[in-house]
Amino acid sequence: MTGKPTHVVVMGVAGCGKSTVGAALAERLGARFLDGDSLHPQANIDKMAAGTPLNDDDRAPWLAEIGRRFSTSDAALVIACSALKRAYRDIIRSGDPSVAFVHLHGTRELLNERMNNRPGHFMPASLLDSQLATLEALEVDESGLSVGIADSVEAIAESAERGLQNLQNPNVTLDTRM
């Protein structure tokens, strides 16, 4: 892959800013933005709202739909999606192998603070620890990069854009932590 990838998943645990950074990154890339949460079936939303973590069977159709959105898109597209495990990212990539991942990461304390300060979201802060336990970092053979979330949204989106522009090989993972 050379230059900017046109299909990007902004990933990470709840509270890392996937939707906010994803929208900012999409704007910088001239891409359409889609919040992956909007693709969850109502049963998944109800389960998470009740404080129950999703299992792999719950997630599989949702992840396949995200991959399908990339495969049917003829334009640049950024989707916010937790994509916590390698197996989940593989499902997304099965829809479009060219997808690059931007992993947003931060301390548990920062993530918890952000989750507790976002009113009306269906994901309670009580599920943060289960998400952190589930998270598998990008592997060296996955196209993507990691970006810290301690800075402003604009700085994070700029760092992600710069990292995506520098991706030259789908077998390289860049770390653009600031």
Number of C-alpha atoms within 10 A of each C-alpha: 14 11 11 18 23 21 24 27 29 31 25 27 26 21 25 26 22 27 21 15 23 29 23 22 26 23 14 14 20 14 19 18 20 20 19 22 17 12 16 18 13 10 11 19 18 14 15 16 15 12 15 16 17 16 9 12 8 15 15 15 15 22 26 18 17 26 23 17 18 25 18 10 13 10 12 17 22 31 27 26 30 23 27 20 16 15 13 20 24 17 21 26 21 16 19 19 17 17 24 26 28 28 26 24 22 16 12 15 9 15 21 20 13 15 21 14 12 13 8 7 11 15 21 20 19 14 19 19 14 13 18 14 10 13 16 15 16 21 13 13 11 20 25 28 27 23 21 18 24 17 11 10 17 14 15 24 25 17 20 29 19 13 21 25 15 16 21 16 14 17 14 15 22 18 15 16 15 11
